[in-house]
Amino acid sequence: MTISAVRTHRVSAPLHTPFVTALRRTTTVDTLVVELVDSDGRSGFGEAPQVWQVTGASVAGAQACVLELLGPRLIGRDPDDLVTRCAEVQRTVVGNEAAKAAVDVALHDLAARRLGVPLVRLLGGTTLRVPTDVTLAAGDAVDLATAARQRQADGFGVLKLKVGTDAAGDLDRVRAVRAAVGPGTRIRLDANQGWTPREAVRVIRGIEDAGLDVELVEQPVARWDLDGLAWVSDRVSVPILADEAVFGVRDLVEVIRRRAADLVNVKLAKCGGLHPARTLLDLATAHGLGTVVGSMMESQVGIGAAASLVAAYGTTAVADLDAAWWLAWSPVQGGIRYDGATVVLPDAPGLGISGLTEAKVQTRG
């Protein structure tokens, strides 16, 4: 049994609501779905989302990497030798984590399909339901309070508030959201590198002094400033979550060594797929760091893989896997769905994807 074909599908899917952070504003998810086909005609799917401001990945770059480098390396190879194939993906090219993640996930999806089991069971899990938070896009206090009430009504009990665009007004934004949802809803903040270390400490201490009960603060300072991240962590009580600061093992080792954060956010498109993600989760856990599994703005393909990882491995904090909830339509047939604040994995082989919405994708390969 061999891998007989590699195909790529370019997707630009509209969001039902604009997504705004301290780094960018977008109204679409631009992503690449990768399809590996075996000699029996089975397909495995993975995804490489375009996130210029975080990973530097583009759809065009990921497509070139897959079709010119990673794909040819896999043609004619045995997909059942999963560990070897995944290791080859990591060795074949430097960087290009999103493209690697897409191929790594497609290999796992194909392996699960060949065994006739959901991906979560291939990874060692059993549950098909994964709770998630939901993001409140950056905005003014009034808009955020309104959005918070809407998401609460949608059934979400954990809200991630995007801050970092205006340190002077961020405390008022948090105060408005807390007043809107009351004490029973958890609030976490994501500054997306938007604060200086001094701004971060000032805002977080203001939140603490006001008793606004924030669960955690994600990536308060620039990704490269681990000294600044450690300085903030040492001066506030609210747990600090490292996101953009950690792509791979070396990054995580530095965070651990400097005691720069309390938790780490593991994302497939940052680290290169399920295989390296498991390594990061194991390393973080071994050193006493909390864990979150999150995602970029991506479709049901990437979210299905990440949710399968959470269902199999578990995390210490609720997952951050609402990205596909923002899509106005799905580029794939089948796959995950949302039941309020829960990602529901399909009880079907692999990721449970039966095909693509062909009229809305561009295919090569």
C-alpha positions in Angstrom: 0.0 0.0 0.0 1.4 3.4 -1.0 0.6 7.1 -1.2 -0.4 7.6 -4.9 -1.3 11.3 -5.1 -1.0 14.6 -3.3 -3.6 17.4 -4.0 -3.9 20.9 -2.6 -7.2 22.9 -2.4 -7.1 26.7 -1.9 -9.9 28.0 0.2 -11.1 31.5 0.9 -14.1 31.3 3.2 -16.0 34.3 4.5 -16.6 34.9 8.2 -20.0 35.8 9.6 -18.4 38.5 11.7 -15.1 40.3 11.2 -12.2 38.9 13.4 -10.1 41.7 14.9 -7.0 41.4 17.1 -4.0 43.6 18.1 -2.2 42.2 15.0 -4.8 42.2 12.3 -8.4 42.4 11.0 -9.8 39.8 8.7 -13.2 39.0 7.1 -12.1 35.7 5.6 -10.2 32.5 6.4 -7.6 31.9 3.7 -6.2 28.4 3.9 -4.9 25.4 2.1 -6.4 22.0 2.5 -4.0 19.2 1.7 -5.2 15.8 0.5 -3.2 12.6 0.4 -4.6 9.7 -1.6 -3.5 6.1 -1.1 -3.4 3.4 -3.8 -6.9 2.1 -2.6 -8.4 5.6 -3.3 -8.7 6.7 0.4 -8.0 10.3 1.2 -6.5 11.9 4.3 -6.9 15.7 4.8 -4.9 18.4 6.6 -4.8 22.1 6.7 -2.2 25.0 6.4 -3.9 28.3 7.4 -2.5 31.6 6.1 -1.4 33.8 9.0 1.1 36.3 7.9 1.3 38.1 11.2 1.9 35.1 13.4 3.6 32.2 11.4 4.5 34.1 8.2 2.7 31.3 6.3 0.8 32.0 3.1 -1.5 29.8 1.1 0.9 30.2 -2.0 4.0 29.3 0.1 2.4 26.3 1.7 1.1 25.1 -1.6 4.6 25.3 -3.2 6.1 23.5 -0.2 3.6 20.7 -0.4 3.6 20.2 -4.1 7.3 20.7 -4.7 8.9 19.3 -1.6 6.8 17.4 0.9 4.4 15.7 -1.6 7.1 14.2 -3.9 8.9 12.9 -0.8 5.7 10.9 0.1 4.7 9.5 -3.3 5.2 5.8 -3.4 5.8 5.5 0.3 3.9 3.3 2.8 1.4 5.4 4.8 1.1 2.8 7.5 4.7 3.6 8.7 3.2 6.7 10.3 6.1 7.6 12.6 8.7 7.4 9.8 6.5 9.4 7.4 5.9 12.1 10.0 9.6 12.3 10.8 10.4 12.7 7.1 8.0 15.6 6.8 9.8 17.4 9.6 13.3 16.8 8.1 12.5 17.6 4.5 12.3 21.4 4.8 13.3 24.1 7.3 10.4 26.1 8.8 7.1 26.0 6.9 5.4 24.7 10.0 1.9 25.2 8.6 2.7 23.1 5.5 4.2 20.4 7.6 1.2 20.4 9.9 -1.1 20.0 6.9 0.8 16.9 5.7 1.3 15.5 9.2 -2.4 15.7 9.9 -3.3 14.3 6.5 -1.0 11.3 7.3 -2.8 10.8 10.6 -6.2 11.1 9.0 -5.3 8.6 6.3 -4.0 6.2 8.9 -7.1 6.4 11.0 -9.3 5.9 7.9 -7.3 2.8 6.9 -8.0 1.4 10.4 -11.6 2.4 10.2 -11.5 4.5 13.5 -11.9 8.2 14.3 -8.7 10.1 14.5 -9.2 10.6 18.3 -9.1 6.9 18.8 -5.9 6.5 16.7 -4.4 9.1 19.2 -5.6 7.1 22.2 -8.8 9.0 23.2 -12.4 8.0 23.4 -14.5 11.1 23.9 -16.0 12.9 20.9 -16.9 16.1 22.7 -14.4 18.9 23.4 -15.4 22.1 25.2 -14.1 25.4 23.7 -13.9 29.1 24.5 -15.1 31.7 22.0 -13.3 34.9 21.1 -14.6 38.4 21.4 -12.9 40.4 18.6 -11.2 43.6 19.6 -13.5 46.6 19.8 -14.8 49.3 22.1 -16.3 48.6 25.5 -19.9 48.9 24.4 -19.4 46.6 21.4 -17.6 44.0 23.5 -20.2 44.0 26.2 -22.9 43.4 23.5 -20.9 40.6 21.9 -20.2 39.0 25.3 -23.9 38.8 26.0 -24.6 37.3 22.6 -21.9 34.6 23.0 -23.2 33.9 26.5 -26.7 33.4 25.0 -25.1 31.1 22.5 -24.0 28.8 25.3 -20.3 29.7 25.7 -19.1 29.8 29.3 -15.5 30.8 28.6 -14.9 34.1 26.7 -11.6 35.1 25.2 -11.4 38.9 25.0 -9.0 40.4 22.5 -7.1 43.3 24.0 -3.7 45.0 23.3 -4.9 47.5 20.8 -5.1 50.3 23.4 -3.6 49.7 26.8 -5.2 52.8 28.2 -8.7 51.5 27.5 -8.2 47.8 28.0 -9.2 47.9 31.7 -12.5 49.6 30.8 -13.1 46.9 28.2 -12.6 44.1 30.7 -14.8 45.8 33.2 -17.6 46.2 30.7 -17.5 42.6 29.7 -17.5 41.4 33.3 -20.4 43.6 34.1 -22.3 42.3 31.0 -21.9 38.6 31.7 -21.8 38.5 35.5 -19.6 36.3 37.7 -20.6 32.9 36.3 -18.8 33.2 33.0 -15.0 32.8 32.7 -13.0 35.5 31.0 -9.5 35.2 29.5 -7.6 37.9 27.8 -5.3 37.7 24.7 -3.1 40.8 24.0 -1.5 39.2 20.9 1.8 40.9 21.8 0.2 44.3 22.0 1.6 45.6 25.3 5.0 46.6 26.5 6.0 44.8 29.7 5.2 47.9 31.8 1.8 48.3 30.2 1.0 44.6 30.8 1.8 44.8 34.5 -0.2 48.0 34.8 -3.3 46.7 33.1 -3.2 43.2 34.8 -2.7 44.7 38.2 -5.6 47.0 37.5 -7.7 44.0 36.7 -6.6 42.2 39.8 -7.2 45.3 42.0 -10.7 45.7 40.5 -11.6 42.0 41.3 -12.5 41.3 37.6 -11.6 37.6 37.9 -9.6 37.0 34.7 -8.6 33.3 34.2 -5.4 34.0 32.3 -3.7 36.5 30.0 -2.3 35.3 26.7 0.9 36.6 25.1 1.0 40.1 26.7 4.3 41.2 25.1 6.3 40.7 21.9 7.0 37.1 21.1 10.8 37.6 21.1 10.9 39.3 24.5 11.1 36.3 26.8 12.8 38.5 29.5 9.9 40.8 29.3 7.4 37.9 29.5 9.2 36.6 32.6 9.2 40.1 34.1 5.5 40.3 33.7 4.8 36.8 35.0 6.9 37.5 38.1 4.9 40.7 38.9 1.2 39.6 38.5 -1.0 36.9 40.0 -3.1 36.2 36.9 -1.5 33.2 35.1 0.4 34.1 31.9 -0.1 32.0 28.7 2.7 31.9 26.1 1.4 31.6 22.6 3.4 33.3 19.8 6.5 32.9 22.0 6.4 29.1 21.5 6.5 27.4 18.2 8.7 24.4 18.9 10.7 22.5 21.6 13.5 25.0 21.7 11.1 27.9 22.4 9.4 25.9 25.1 12.6 24.9 26.8 13.6 28.6 27.0 10.2 29.5 28.5 10.6 26.8 31.1 14.2 27.8 31.8 13.3 31.4 32.4 10.0 30.7 34.1 8.5 33.1 31.6 5.0 31.8 31.6 2.5 29.6 33.6 0.9 27.9 30.6 1.7 27.2 26.9 -0.7 27.4 23.9 0.1 24.5 21.5 -1.1 25.0 17.9 -0.6 22.6 15.1 0.2 25.3 12.5 2.9 26.7 14.8 4.7 23.5 15.7 4.3 21.4 12.5 1.5 18.9 13.3 0.2 16.3 15.7 3.5 14.5 16.1 5.4 17.6 17.4 2.3 18.9 19.3 2.3 15.7 21.4 6.0 16.3 22.2 5.2 19.9 23.4 2.3 18.8 25.5 4.4 16.1 27.2 7.3 18.5 27.8 5.1 21.2 29.3 3.4 18.7 31.5 6.6 17.2 32.7 7.8 20.6 33.8 4.6 21.7 35.5 3.3 24.1 32.9 -0.4 24.3 32.2 -1.5 23.5 28.6 -4.0 24.9 26.1 -4.5 23.6 22.6 -5.5 26.4 20.2 -5.7 27.2 16.5 -5.2 29.9 13.9 -8.2 31.1 11.9 -8.8 27.8 10.1 -11.6 25.5 8.9 -13.2 22.3 10.1 -10.1 20.3 9.0 -7.6 21.9 11.3 -10.1 22.3 14.2 -11.0 18.6 13.9 -7.4 17.6 14.2 -6.7 19.9 17.1 -9.9 18.8 18.9 -8.9 15.2 18.4 -5.6 16.0 20.1 -7.4 17.6 23.1 -9.8 14.7 23.4 -6.9 12.2 23.4 -4.4 14.1 25.5 -6.4 16.5 27.6 -5.3 20.0 28.7 -5.3 21.9 32.0 -7.4 24.8 30.5 -10.4 24.8 28.2 -9.4 24.6 24.5 -9.3 27.6 22.2 -10.9 26.0 19.1 -13.8 28.3 18.0 -12.2 29.3 14.7 -14.4 27.2 12.4 -17.5 28.5 14.3 -16.8 31.9 12.7 -17.1 30.5 9.1 -20.2 31.4 7.1 -19.9 28.1 5.3 -17.7 25.0 5.5 -15.2 24.1 2.7 -15.6 20.4 3.5 -18.4 17.9 3.7 -18.6 16.3 7.1 -16.1 16.8 9.8 -16.7 18.5 13.2 -19.7 20.6 14.2 -20.4 22.9 17.1 -23.0 22.2 19.8 -23.0 25.4 21.7 -19.6 25.6 23.4 -18.6 22.1 22.4 -16.7 20.9 19.4 -18.3 17.6 18.4 -16.1 15.1 16.6 -17.7 12.8 14.1 -18.0 9.1 15.0 -16.5 8.2 11.6 -13.1 7.1 10.3 -10.4 9.7 10.5 -11.6 13.3 10.6 -15.0 12.2 9.2 -14.6 14.3 6.0 -16.2 12.9 3.0 -15.0 15.5 0.5 -14.7 19.2 -0.3 -17.3 21.7 -1.3 -15.9 21.6 -4.8 -17.6 24.8 -6.1 -15.8 26.8 -3.5 -12.2 25.6 -3.7 -9.3 25.7 -6.2 -7.6 22.4 -6.6 -4.0 21.6 -7.8 -2.0 18.4 -7.8 
